[in-house]
Amino acid sequence: MKNNNFLEPLPDPRPNLPALEERILKFWSDEKIFEQSVESRPTDKPFIFFEGPPTANGRPGTHHILARTFKDVVPRYKTMRGFRVERKAGWDTHGLPVELQVEKELGISGKPQIESIVPNDKNASIAQFNKLCKESVFTYKEEWGKLTERMGFWLDLNDPYVTYENDYIESVWWVLKQVWDQKLLFQDFKVVPYCPRCGTALSSHEVAQGYEEVEDNSVFIKFKVKNQDQVYLLAWTTTPWTLPGNVALAVGRHISYGIYEVEGEQFILADDLAASVLGDPKKVRDVGFEELLSLEYEPLFAINELTNDKSYRVYEADFVTTESGTGIVHTAVMYGEDDFRLGDEVGLPKFHTVDEEGRFNNSVVGLAGLFVKDQATEQKIIEKLKANNQLYKEEGYKHTYPFCWRCNTALLYYATSSWFIRMSQLREQLLANNDQITWVPDNLKEGRFGEWLREVKDWALSRNRYWGTPLPIWECTDCGEQVCVGSRSELEQLANQQSPEDLHRPYIDQVTLSCAKCPGQMKRFPEVVDVWFDSGAMPFAQWHYPFENKEKIDSHSHFPADYIAEAIDQTRGWFYTLLAISTLLKYDSPPYKACLTFGHLLDKHGKKMSKSKGNVIDPWTIADKYGIDPLRLHFCSMNQPGDTKKLDEKDIEQVARKNFYIAWNIYSFLSSAASRSNWQPSNWQPKSEEPLDKWLVSYTGKVAQSMSESLDRYDIFRASRELIEYINKLSTWYLRLSRKRTDDGFLPTLYWSVRQLAKMMAPFSPFFAEFLWQRTKLDDDQLSVHLENWPTGEVDLAAVEQMRQLGDLVELGRAKRAEAGVKLRQPLASLKLSGQTRLDPGLESILIEELNVKKITYDDGAESLELDYDFELTPQLKAEGLSRDLARAIQQLRKVNKLKLEDRAEVVVGGEHDLLDELKKLQPQLEQLTNVKISWTNESLGEPVVDSLSIDLK
């Protein structure tokens, strides 16, 4: 066995990590190392990873390196543990993000303009719009591919799943058919979160991603009680735009109400809120609950369509509280979930005062055409109420409000027809499946995610949009019969024609089916499916299941996933939809066994990064300046994955210096020392009995074992911190204490440890790990460190513990010297250890060197540990201390003059000192230590650098 790279000169005198990484990338590409890492592992030992699909119509950023680092670490580690880890890439290509981008490029906005791209031809307009959407989805695909490769994220980009492809859509249809057959897919008219800009409803998990804290106008409204002079029901709302739609007031049976007089007017409201709303009012009397329910009031706006014999009355409702407001709730049936339910129960009229674009319709005189969430519109409403003596007061109100997660438009709670999935019926199954998931951090199981499942809402599935998976439901225009189509073959059979080459709108809209119940024709409901349903179906649709690759799912070789990772907000996104769909398909286990979540990336001041703020850190700038490995290791080790991460370039530079530069220097020392002694690693397995070597071998094994245990439970933070500590110990303890060694055990042990370091670094810092491996691998080793197995070995815990205790003694001994004001370079005669068992001679010699004493004595009879120095200094001891200071000054002078280790120089020491004779006796050791020839003069050579002595380098 030999190594052909070991003694070659390093490519750079100092580490140039970006250049090093580029060379490694070429090596990986030329040798197809990623492909080999998969193919070299057995097919019967899979570790299944799901890639959450990004959208390629936006540029990748540094936060994607954060995400993909956590995705990459575990598969690399599992590969080294002998698992076959296939990593299929995916692209999320449907939905509003794509549509909005195309609208922006076309300079249009909203559905009417989309449907008028081709004048007077809706279908042609939709076809043109979807064609542009399809063309735009991969605008930045090449850039995504380059960044994916550059950051070392191994992913099969050659055979990705693409959500707009017919095969993928067909699998989504199949899933929906299974839901339909269970009678869990239904159409209903109900209040849903609705984006007026996008013209479509949103699901609850989409809404959860768009909350912002805002300050709105809240108003206290005076509803004039019929047939009672100057008596008003007082209600409160934070959505003044819903007031034209008011049709009833709601009160709670458990609440006490009264009439209160303020400046000649009387107001009915909850007793508990009277003081906070009215100030110091005079109470006229109590109001009985039945009396309340008998009251009628005058409408705020005269809208005929809202008037029937049930309108403008007071009703009992269980949603009324006294936490805020007045204890009387304004009810607009079409603009609140509770309002709609109450309207259904008592027969209130259902009529929209707001159109689908979020503008008041013609029924609202004086406000028609105005966008309801504009502040100017709200102010007009308030002015109208003031003019009619219907406003008691207005005030600012801070609260969280939902905005569209894609276009950032304020959502409206709006009654509309939509298709839903009865997720609320599956609550127990969802929770049972969640119990089987390992969450990182683990509090998500019962916390953020568990709470979401316990309150799970029916899934608002349909979208009144264009670029998405078409909803595969047809309805007979004659008898109303409905059918859900689960495949292209079923579609062709029912339509008696070939399915369209493109399953998207408008082509699928033109397919009519024959009704099985009557001679009529069936037309497709025009909606498309929530894009999150696409992404949640990926475990099946990526393989075109069940039409192809059926064995991949049914044999569990590719389902469920062993591991997935995404940002924390995906608890109400991809993580949920994956679980929802697998549960809908009646799987009694979750679609993923372990889920790691990570926090969001902020700038160094804790602010969210955005282009408008100018605080975005470009990923290519980091890659070109520092290399990717320091950034990857920084992301892993800065804090727990779930915590938010403040990114500062200075921290990346520090990680590079404290880890990669140190590791570089360790290898450089090894290579140089081996070259000087002409040592080749023909037998690299360490067998030394030297205490430092025995400790390093066991310590390395212990770290590898501990890192493995951490990674097995997806504790990436702890594993990375252990790696960093290992690099530090290898440099500042083992190598520092071994630099002067010439015995046969040192170089083989250091060489072996560098190889182990390469393996332990591989998941976190794959480039630098490869560099170390290529420099130390033998002819019969694997071509790449990423084809190797994770390091294992026997661990002598006693050796590790003894060295740890020795380190404690060193730390305590140095503290004693500092307390006495005696610097460490000053040798002392002795140190007495009390209450300490006698050290092994090898360990004792280390302690002698570390604490700079001539000998160690023991007091075996003491009960507690004590360290006592002999601080008396003889001239000889003083001279030795002076010699060490002088050596340090000479080494600094060599460094300033950029001398190499092997360069011999001449040094003149000038000045007078009372220890000069003793110092000259130490000249041979001083010259050997600093590789210089020393001459002496009584004359000063400049500013003294050591006591009264000055030095000059010839």
KOLROMI-407131 format. One record per residue (C-alpha): residue in one letter; z, y, x. Coordinates in steps of 0.5 Angstrom, whole numbers, padded with zeros to 4 digits, always signed. Each point is the difference from the previous one (the first is absolute). Example, Ala and Ser with C-alpha at 12.3 -4.5 7.8 and 13.67 -1.06 7.14 Angstrom:
BEGIN
A+0016-0009+0025/S-0002+0007+0002/
//
This chain:
BEGIN
M+0000+0000+0000/K-0002+0007+0002/N-0001+0007-0002/N-0006+0004+0002/N+0002+0007-0003/F+0007+0000+0003/L-0001+0003+0006/E-0006+0005-0002/P+0002+0007+0001/L+0002+0003-0007/P-0006+0004-0003/D+0004+0006+0000/P+0006+0003+0004/R+0003+0002-0006/P+0000-0003-0007/N-0006+0003-0004/L+0002-0004-0006/P-0007+0003-0004/A-0004-0003+0005/L+0003-0006+0001/E+0000-0001-0008/E-0007+0001+0000/R-0001-0005+0006/I+0004-0005-0004/L-0004+0001-0007/K-0007-0002+0004/F+0003-0006+0003/W+0003-0002-0007/S-0007+0001-0003/D-0004-0003+0005/E+0004-0007+0000/K+0002+0001-0008/I+0007-0001+0001/F+0002+0002-0007/E-0005-0006-0002/Q+0003-0005+0005/S+0007+0002-0002/V-0001-0002-0007/E-0005-0006+0001/S+0005-0003+0005/R+0005-0001-0005/P+0000-0006-0005/T-0002+0001-0007/D+0006-0004-0002/K+0005+0005+0002/P-0002+0007-0003/F+0003+0006+0000/I-0003+0004-0006/F-0001+0008+0000/F-0002+0004-0005/E-0004+0007+0002/G+0002+0005-0005/P-0007+0003-0001/P-0001+0008+0003/T-0006+0004-0003/A-0005+0002+0005/N-0002+0007-0003/G+0005+0003+0003/R+0002+0001+0008/P+0005-0005+0003/G+0006+0004+0003/T+0006-0001+0004/H+0004-0003-0006/H-0005-0005+0000/I+0002-0002+0007/L+0007-0001-0003/A-0002-0004-0005/R-0004-0005+0004/T+0005+0000+0005/F+0005-0004-0004/K-0006-0004-0003/D-0002-0002+0007/V+0006-0002+0003/V+0002-0006-0004/P-0007-0003+0000/R+0000+0000+0007/Y+0007-0003+0001/K-0001-0005-0005/T-0007-0002+0004/M+0005-0001+0006/R+0004-0004-0004/G-0006-0005-0001/F-0002+0002-0007/R-0007+0001-0002/V+0000+0008-0003/E-0007+0001-0003/R+0000+0008-0001/K-0006+0002-0005/A-0001+0007-0001/G-0001+0003-0007/W-0003+0007-0003/D+0003+0003-0006/T-0007+0003-0003/H+0001+0002-0007/G+0004+0005-0004/L+0002+0008+0000/P+0000+0001+0007/V-0007-0002+0001/E-0002+0004-0007/L+0003+0006+0002/Q-0003+0001+0007/V-0007-0001-0003/E+0002+0005-0005/K+0002+0005+0005/E-0007-0002+0004/L-0004+0002-0006/G+0004+0006-0002/I+0002-0003-0007/S+0006-0001-0003/G+0002-0004-0006/K-0003-0006-0004/P-0005+0005-0004/Q-0003+0002+0006/I-0001-0007+0003/E-0003-0002-0006/S-0005+0006+0000/I-0002-0002+0007/V-0007-0002-0003/P-0001+0005-0005/N+0000-0003-0007/D+0001-0007+0003/K+0007-0003+0000/N-0002-0007+0003/A-0004+0003+0005/S+0005+0005+0002/I+0006-0006+0000/A-0005-0004+0005/Q-0002+0006+0004/F+0008+0002+0001/N+0002-0008+0001/K-0006+0000+0005/L+0003+0006+0004/C+0007-0003+0000/K-0002-0007+0003/E-0004+0004+0005/S+0006+0004+0002/V+0006-0005+0000/F-0002-0002+0007/T-0001+0007+0003/Y+0005-0001+0005/K+0000-0007+0001/E-0003+0000+0007/E+0006+0005+0002/W+0005-0005-0003/G-0003-0006+0004/K+0000+0004+0006/L+0008+0002-0001/T+0002-0007-0002/E-0003-0003+0006/R+0002+0006+0005/M+0008-0001-0003/G-0001-0008+0001/F+0001-0002-0007/W-0003-0007+0000/L-0004+0000-0007/D-0006-0004-0002/L-0005+0006-0002/N-0006-0004+0000/D+0001-0004-0006/P+0005+0005-0004/Y+0001+0000-0008/V-0003+0006-0003/T+0002+0001-0007/Y-0006+0003-0003/E-0004-0007+0002/N-0002-0004-0006/D+0004-0006+0002/Y+0006+0004+0001/I-0001+0003-0007/E-0001-0007-0003/S+0006-0002+0002/V+0004+0006-0003/W-0004-0002-0006/W+0003-0007+0000/V+0007+0002+0001/L-0001+0005-0006/K-0002-0006-0004/Q+0006-0004+0002/V+0004+0006-0003/W-0004+0001-0006/D+0001-0008-0002/Q+0007+0001+0001/K+0000+0006-0005/L+0003+0005+0005/L-0006+0004+0000/F+0000+0005-0006/Q-0003+0007-0003/D+0005+0005-0002/F+0000+0007-0002/K+0006+0003+0003/V+0003+0006+0005/V-0002-0001+0007/P+0000+0004+0006/Y-0007+0003+0000/C-0003+0004+0005/P-0005+0005-0003/R-0004+0002+0006/C-0002-0008+0001/G+0000-0001-0007/T+0004-0006+0000/A+0007-0004-0001/L+0004-0002+0006/S+0004-0006+0000/S+0008+0001+0001/H-0001-0002+0008/E-0005+0005+0001/V+0004+0005-0003/A+0006-0002+0004/Q-0004+0002+0006/G-0001+0008-0002/Y+0007+0003-0002/E+0001+0007+0003/E+0006+0005-0001/V-0002+0006-0004/E+0003+0005-0004/D-0003+0001-0007/N+0001+0005-0005/S+0005-0003-0005/V+0001+0003-0007/F+0005+0000-0006/I-0004+0000-0006/K+0003+0003-0007/F-0003-0005-0006/K+0001+0004-0006/V+0004-0004-0005/K-0004+0000-0007/N+0004+0004-0006/Q+0005+0002+0005/D+0001+0008+0002/Q+0000+0001+0008/V+0002-0008+0001/Y-0003-0003+0006/L-0001-0007+0003/L+0001+0001+0007/A-0004-0005+0005/W-0002+0000+0007/T-0006-0002+0004/T-0003+0000+0007/T-0007-0001-0003/P-0002+0006-0004/W-0007-0002+0000/T+0002-0006-0005/L+0003+0005-0005/P-0006+0001-0004/G+0000-0007-0001/N+0007+0000-0003/V+0001-0004-0006/A+0007-0002-0001/L+0007+0001+0003/A+0005-0005+0002/V+0007-0001+0001/G+0005-0005+0002/R+0005-0003-0005/H+0006-0001+0005/I-0001+0008+0002/S+0005+0005-0004/Y-0004+0006-0002/G+0002+0007-0003/I-0003+0007-0002/Y+0001+0006+0005/E-0001+0007-0001/V-0003+0005+0005/E-0001+0007-0002/G-0002-0002-0007/E-0004-0006+0001/Q+0003-0007-0001/F-0002-0006+0004/I+0001-0007-0001/L+0001-0004+0006/A+0005-0005+0004/D+0007+0002+0000/D+0000-0003+0007/L-0005+0005+0003/A+0001+0006-0005/A+0004+0004+0006/S-0005-0002+0005/V-0006+0003-0004/L+0003+0005-0004/G+0005+0003+0005/D+0006+0002-0005/P-0002-0002-0007/K+0004+0001-0006/K+0000-0007-0004/V-0002+0001-0007/R+0002-0008-0002/D-0002-0007+0001/V-0006-0003-0002/G+0000-0007-0003/F-0005-0005+0003/E-0003-0001-0007/E-0001+0007-0001/L-0004+0001+0006/L-0004-0006-0002/S-0002+0004-0007/L-0002+0006+0004/E-0007+0002+0000/Y-0003+0006+0004/E-0006+0005+0001/P-0005-0002+0005/L-0001+0004+0006/F-0008-0001+0000/A-0004-0001-0007/I-0004-0006+0002/N-0002-0003-0007/E-0002-0007+0004/L+0008-0001+0001/T+0002+0002-0007/N+0002-0006-0004/D+0006-0001-0005/K+0004-0003+0007/S-0001+0006+0004/Y+0004+0005+0002/R+0007-0004-0001/V+0006-0002+0004/Y+0000-0007+0002/E+0005-0005+0003/A-0002-0003+0007/D+0004-0004+0005/F-0003+0004+0006/V+0004+0007-0002/T+0005+0001+0005/T+0005+0006+0002/E-0002+0000+0008/S-0004+0006-0001/G-0004+0004-0005/T+0004+0001-0007/G+0001-0007-0003/I-0007+0002-0004/V-0006-0003+0003/H-0007+0003-0002/T-0005-0005-0002/A-0007+0000+0001/V-0003-0007-0002/M-0006+0000+0005/Y+0004+0002+0006/G+0006-0004+0001/E+0001-0008+0000/D+0007+0001-0004/D-0004+0005-0004/F-0006-0005-0002/R+0005-0005-0001/L+0004+0004-0005/G-0006+0003-0003/D-0003-0008-0001/E+0007-0001-0003/V+0000+0005-0005/G-0007+0001-0002/L-0001+0007+0004/P-0007+0002+0000/K-0004-0001+0007/F-0005+0005+0002/H-0001+0003+0007/T+0000+0008+0001/V-0002-0002+0007/D-0007-0003+0002/E-0001-0005+0006/E-0001+0006+0005/G+0007+0002-0001/R-0003+0007-0004/F+0003+0002-0007/N-0005-0002-0005/N-0003+0005-0006/S+0006-0002-0004/V+0005+0004+0004/V-0002+0007-0002/G+0000+0005+0006/L+0001-0005+0005/A-0007-0004-0001/G-0003-0002+0007/L+0006+0002+0004/F+0003-0006+0005/V+0007-0001-0002/K+0003-0001+0007/D-0002+0007+0002/Q+0006+0005+0001/A-0005+0005-0004/T-0001-0005-0006/E+0008-0001+0000/Q+0001+0007+0000/K-0004+0002-0006/I+0003-0006-0004/I+0007+0004+0002/E-0003+0007-0002/K-0002-0003-0006/L+0007-0003-0002/K+0003+0006+0002/A-0004+0004-0005/N+0001-0005-0005/N+0008+0001+0001/Q+0000-0008+0002/L+0002+0001+0007/Y+0008+0000+0001/K-0001+0000+0008/E-0004-0003+0006/E+0003-0002+0007/G-0003-0003+0006/Y+0002-0008+0000/K-0001-0004+0007/H-0002-0007-0001/T-0004-0005+0002/Y-0007-0001-0003/P-0006-0005+0001/F-0006+0002+0003/C-0007-0004+0000/W+0001-0004+0007/R-0007+0002+0002/C-0002+0007-0003/N+0007+0003+0000/T-0001+0002-0007/A+0006+0001-0005/L+0000-0006-0004/L+0001+0000-0008/Y+0003-0005-0004/Y-0006-0001-0005/A-0001-0005-0006/T-0007-0004+0002/S-0003-0006-0001/S+0001-0005+0006/W+0000-0007+0002/F+0007-0003+0002/I+0003-0006+0003/R+0007-0002-0003/M+0003+0000+0007/S+0007+0001-0004/Q+0000-0007-0003/L-0001-0003+0008/R+0007+0004+0002/E+0004-0006+0001/Q-0006-0004+0004/L-0001+0006+0004/L+0007+0001+0002/A+0001-0007+0001/N-0006+0000+0005/N+0003+0006+0003/D+0006-0004+0002/Q-0004-0004+0005/I-0003+0006+0004/T+0003+0002+0007/W+0000+0007-0001/V+0000+0005+0007/P+0005+0004-0001/D+0003-0005-0005/N+0003+0005-0005/L-0007+0000-0003/K+0001-0006-0003/E+0006+0002-0005/G-0001+0008+0001/R-0007+0003+0000/F-0004-0006-0002/G+0005-0004-0004/E+0001+0007-0004/W-0007+0001-0001/L-0001-0008-0003/R+0006+0001-0004/E-0003+0006-0004/V-0007-0003+0001/K-0005+0003-0005/D-0006-0002-0003/W-0006+0001+0004/A-0005+0005-0002/L-0006-0004+0003/S-0006+0004-0003/R-0003+0007+0003/N-0005+0004-0003/R-0004+0001+0006/Y-0006-0003+0004/W+0000-0003+0007/G+0005-0006-0001/T+0000-0007-0003/P-0003+0000-0007/L+0005-0002-0005/P-0003-0007-0002/I+0002+0000-0008/W-0006+0001-0005/E+0001+0001-0007/C-0004-0001-0006/T-0003+0006-0004/D+0000-0003-0006/C+0006-0005-0001/G+0005+0003+0006/E+0000-0007+0003/Q+0002+0001+0007/V-0001-0005+0007/C+0002+0001+0007/V-0005-0003+0005/G+0002-0003+0006/S-0006-0002+0004/R-0007+0002+0001/S-0002-0007-0003/E+0004+0001-0006/L-0003+0007-0001/E-0007-0003+0001/Q+0001-0005-0005/L+0003+0005-0005/A-0006+0005+0001/N-0005-0005+0001/Q-0003+0004+0006/Q+0001+0000+0007/S+0006+0005+0002/P-0002+0006+0003/E-0001+0000+0008/D+0006+0006+0000/L+0006-0001-0004/H+0002+0007+0000/R-0001+0005-0006/P-0005+0002-0003/Y-0004-0007+0001/I+0006-0004-0003/D+0000+0005-0006/Q-0007-0002-0002/V+0002-0008+0000/T+0001-0001-0008/L+0003-0007-0002/S-0001-0004-0006/C+0006-0001-0004/A+0003-0007-0002/K+0002+0003-0007/C-0005+0003-0003/P-0008+0002+0002/G+0003+0007+0003/Q-0001+0002+0007/M+0006+0001+0005/K+0000+0006+0004/R+0005+0001+0006/F+0006+0005+0000/P-0003+0005+0005/E+0007+0001+0004/V+0001-0003+0007/V+0006-0003+0003/D+0006+0003+0004/V-0002+0000+0007/W+0007-0003+0002/F-0002-0006-0004/D-0006-0001+0005/S+0005+0001+0006/G+0005-0005-0004/A-0005-0005-0001/M-0002-0001+0007/P+0003-0006+0002/F-0005-0004-0005/A-0006+0005+0000/Q+0000+0001+0008/W-0002-0008+0000/H-0004+0001-0007/Y+0005-0005-0003/P-0001-0004-0004/F-0008+0000+0000/E+0001-0002+0008/N+0005-0002+0005/K+0004-0003-0005/E+0004-0004+0005/K+0002+0006+0004/I+0005+0002-0006/D+0001-0007-0003/S+0002-0003+0006/H+0005+0006+0002/S-0004+0001+0007/H-0002+0007-0002/F+0005+0002-0005/P+0006+0002-0001/A+0000+0005+0006/D+0006-0001+0005/Y+0000+0007+0002/I-0003+0007-0003/A+0002+0007+0002/E-0001+0007-0002/A+0003+0007-0001/I+0006+0000-0005/D-0004+0003-0006/Q-0004-0006-0001/T+0007-0003-0003/R-0003+0003-0006/G-0007-0001+0002/W-0003-0006+0004/F+0006-0004+0000/Y+0001+0000-0007/T-0007-0001-0002/L+0000-0006+0004/L+0006-0003-0003/A-0002+0002-0007/I-0007-0004+0000/S+0003-0006+0004/T+0005+0000-0006/L-0005+0001-0005/L-0004-0006+0003/K+0007-0004-0001/Y+0002-0001+0007/D+0007-0002+0000/S+0000+0003+0007/P-0001+0007+0003/P-0007+0002+0003/Y+0003+0002+0007/K+0006-0003+0003/A+0002+0006+0004/C-0001+0007-0001/L+0001+0005+0006/T+0000+0007-0003/F+0000+0007+0005/G+0002+0007-0001/H-0005+0006+0000/L-0002+0003+0006/L+0002+0008+0001/D-0001+0005+0005/K+0006+0001+0006/H+0003+0005-0005/G+0000-0005-0006/K-0006+0003-0004/K-0005-0004-0003/M-0006+0000+0004/S-0006+0004-0003/K-0007+0003+0003/S+0002+0006-0004/K+0007+0001+0004/G-0004-0001+0006/N+0006-0006+0002/V-0005-0006+0000/I+0000-0004+0007/D-0007-0003+0001/P+0000-0007+0002/W-0005+0000+0005/T+0003+0006+0003/I+0006-0005+0001/A-0004-0005+0002/D-0004+0004+0005/K+0007+0003+0003/Y+0005-0005+0000/G-0003-0007-0002/I+0001-0004-0006/D+0006-0004+0002/P+0005+0005+0001/L-0001+0003-0007/R+0000-0008-0003/L+0007-0001+0004/H+0002+0007-0002/F-0001-0002-0008/C+0003-0006+0001/S+0006+0002+0004/M+0002+0007-0003/N+0004-0002-0006/Q+0000-0005-0005/P-0007-0001-0003/G+0002+0002-0007/D+0003+0007+0003/T-0005+0006+0000/K-0003+0001+0007/K+0000+0007+0003/L-0006+0000+0005/D+0000+0004+0006/E-0004+0000+0006/K+0005+0001+0005/D+0003-0007-0003/I-0006-0004+0001/E+0000+0003+0008/Q+0007-0002+0001/V-0001-0007-0003/A-0006-0001+0005/R+0004+0003+0006/K+0006-0004-0002/N-0003-0007-0001/F-0007-0001+0002/Y+0000+0004+0006/I+0007-0004+0002/A-0004-0006-0001/W-0006+0002+0004/N+0005+0002+0006/I+0003-0007-0001/Y-0007-0004+0001/S-0002+0005+0005/F+0006-0002+0004/L-0001-0007-0001/S-0007+0000+0002/S+0002+0005+0006/A+0005-0005+0002/A-0004-0006+0000/S-0005+0003+0004/R+0004+0002+0005/S+0003-0007+0001/N-0007-0003-0002/W+0004-0004-0006/Q-0005-0003-0005/P+0003-0003-0007/S-0002-0007+0002/N+0007-0003-0003/W+0002+0006-0005/Q+0006-0004-0004/P+0006+0003+0003/K+0005-0005+0003/S+0005+0005+0004/E+0007-0001+0000/E+0001+0008+0001/P+0005+0003-0005/L-0005+0005-0002/D-0006-0005-0001/K+0004-0004-0004/W+0002+0005-0004/L-0007+0003-0001/V-0002-0007-0002/S+0005-0001-0005/Y+0000+0008-0002/T-0008-0001-0001/G+0001-0006-0005/K+0006+0003-0004/V-0005+0006-0001/A-0006-0004-0002/Q+0005-0004-0005/S+0003+0006-0003/M-0007+0004-0001/S-0002-0006-0003/E+0005-0001-0005/S+0000+0007-0001/L-0008+0000-0002/D+0001-0006-0004/R+0004+0004-0005/Y-0005+0006+0001/D+0005+0004+0004/I-0005+0004+0004/F+0004+0005+0002/R+0006-0004+0003/A-0005-0004+0004/S-0004+0006+0003/R+0007+0003+0002/E+0002-0007+0003/L-0007+0000+0004/I+0001+0007+0002/E+0007-0002+0003/Y-0003-0005+0004/I-0005+0004+0003/N+0006+0005+0002/K+0004-0006+0003/L-0005-0003+0003/S-0001+0006+0004/T+0006+0004+0001/W+0004-0006+0001/Y-0003-0006+0002/L-0006+0003+0004/R+0005+0006+0003/L+0005-0005+0003/S-0006-0005+0003/R-0004+0005+0003/K+0003-0002+0007/R-0001-0007-0001/T-0004-0005+0004/D+0002-0006-0002/D-0004-0005-0003/G+0003+0000-0007/F-0002+0008-0002/L-0008+0000+0000/P-0001-0006-0004/T+0006+0002-0005/L-0003+0007-0001/Y-0007-0002-0001/W+0002-0005-0005/S+0004+0005-0004/V-0006+0005+0000/R-0004-0006-0003/Q+0005-0001-0005/L+0001+0008-0001/A-0008+0000-0002/K+0001-0005-0005/M+0006+0003-0003/M-0004+0007+0000/A-0006-0003-0003/P+0001+0001-0008/F+0003+0007+0001/S-0005+0003+0006/P-0006-0005+0000/F-0004+0004+0006/F+0006+0001+0005/A+0002-0008-0001/E-0007-0002+0001/F+0000+0004+0006/L+0006-0003+0003/W-0003-0007-0002/Q-0006+0001+0003/R+0003+0002+0007/T+0005-0006+0000/K-0004-0006-0004/L-0002-0006+0004/D-0006-0004+0000/D+0002-0005-0005/D+0004+0005-0005/Q-0003+0003-0006/L-0006+0005+0001/S+0004+0005-0004/V+0008+0001-0001/H-0002+0000-0008/L-0002-0007+0001/E+0007-0002+0003/N+0006-0002-0004/W+0006+0004-0001/P+0005-0001+0006/T+0005-0005+0000/G+0005-0003+0005/E+0007-0003+0001/V+0006+0006+0000/D+0006-0001+0004/L+0004+0005-0004/A+0006-0001+0005/A-0005+0004+0005/V-0002+0005-0005/E+0008+0001-0002/Q+0002+0001+0007/M-0005+0005+0002/R+0002+0004-0006/Q+0007+0000+0002/L-0002+0002+0007/G-0004+0006-0003/D+0006+0002-0004/L+0004+0000+0007/V-0005+0004+0003/E+0000+0005-0006/L+0008+0000+0001/G+0000+0001+0007/R-0005+0006+0000/A+0004+0003-0005/K+0006-0001+0004/R-0004+0004+0006/A-0002+0005-0004/E+0007+0001-0003/A+0002+0001+0008/G-0006+0004+0002/V-0002-0004+0005/K-0008-0001+0000/L-0003-0007+0000/R-0004+0001+0006/Q+0007+0000+0004/P+0002-0007+0002/L+0007-0002-0001/A+0005-0005+0004/S+0002-0004-0006/L+0000-0001-0008/K+0006-0004-0003/L-0001-0004-0006/S+0006-0001-0005/G-0001-0005-0005/Q-0007-0003+0001/T-0001-0007+0002/R-0004+0000+0007/L-0007+0001+0000/D-0005-0005+0003/P-0002+0003+0007/G-0007+0002-0002/L+0003+0004-0006/E+0005+0003+0004/S-0005+0002+0005/I-0004+0004-0005/L+0007+0003-0002/I+0001+0002+0007/E-0007+0003+0000/E+0000+0004-0006/L+0007+0003+0001/N-0001+0001+0007/V+0006-0003+0003/K+0001-0004+0006/K+0004-0006-0003/I+0003-0002-0007/T+0007-0003-0001/Y+0004-0003-0006/D+0006+0000-0003/D+0000-0006-0004/G+0007+0001-0003/A-0002+0006-0004/E+0000+0000-0008/S-0005+0005-0001/L-0007+0002+0004/E+0001+0006+0005/L-0004+0003+0005/D+0003+0003+0006/Y-0004+0003+0006/D+0003+0002+0007/F-0002+0007+0000/E+0002+0001+0008/L-0006+0002+0004/T-0001-0002+0007/P-0005+0004+0004/Q-0004-0006+0000/L+0000+0000-0007/K-0002+0007-0001/A-0006-0001+0005/E-0002-0005-0004/G+0000+0004-0006/L-0003+0006+0004/S-0006-0005+0002/R-0001-0002-0007/D-0001+0007-0002/L-0005+0001+0006/A-0004-0006-0002/R-0001+0003-0007/A-0002+0007+0003/I-0005-0004+0004/Q-0003-0004-0005/Q-0001+0007-0004/L-0003+0003+0005/R-0005-0006+0001/K-0001+0000-0007/V-0002+0008+0000/N-0005-0002+0006/K-0003-0005-0004/L+0001-0006+0005/K-0001-0007-0002/L+0006-0005+0001/E-0004-0003+0006/D-0001+0007+0003/R+0005+0001+0006/A+0002+0007+0002/E+0004+0004+0005/V+0006+0004-0003/V+0004+0005+0004/V+0007+0001-0002/G+0003+0007+0002/G+0007+0003+0000/E+0007-0002+0002/H+0005-0004-0004/D+0007-0003+0002/L-0003-0007-0002/L-0006+0000+0004/D+0002-0005+0005/E+0002-0005-0005/L-0006+0002-0004/K-0005-0002+0006/K+0003-0007+0000/L-0003-0001-0006/Q-0007+0002+0002/P-0003-0007+0000/Q+0002-0001-0007/L-0002+0007-0002/E-0007-0001+0003/Q-0001-0007-0003/L+0002+0003-0007/T-0005+0006+0000/N-0006-0003+0005/V+0001+0006+0005/K+0002+0002+0007/I+0006+0005+0000/S+0001+0005+0006/W+0006+0004+0000/T+0001+0008+0002/N+0006+0004+0000/E-0005+0006-0003/S+0000+0001-0007/L-0007-0001-0003/G+0001+0004-0006/E+0004-0001-0007/P+0005-0005+0001/V-0002-0006-0005/V+0006-0005+0002/D+0007+0004+0002/S-0002+0004+0006/L-0006-0004+0002/S-0007+0002-0001/I-0007-0005+0000/D-0007+0001+0002/L-0006-0005-0001/K-0005+0000+0006/
//
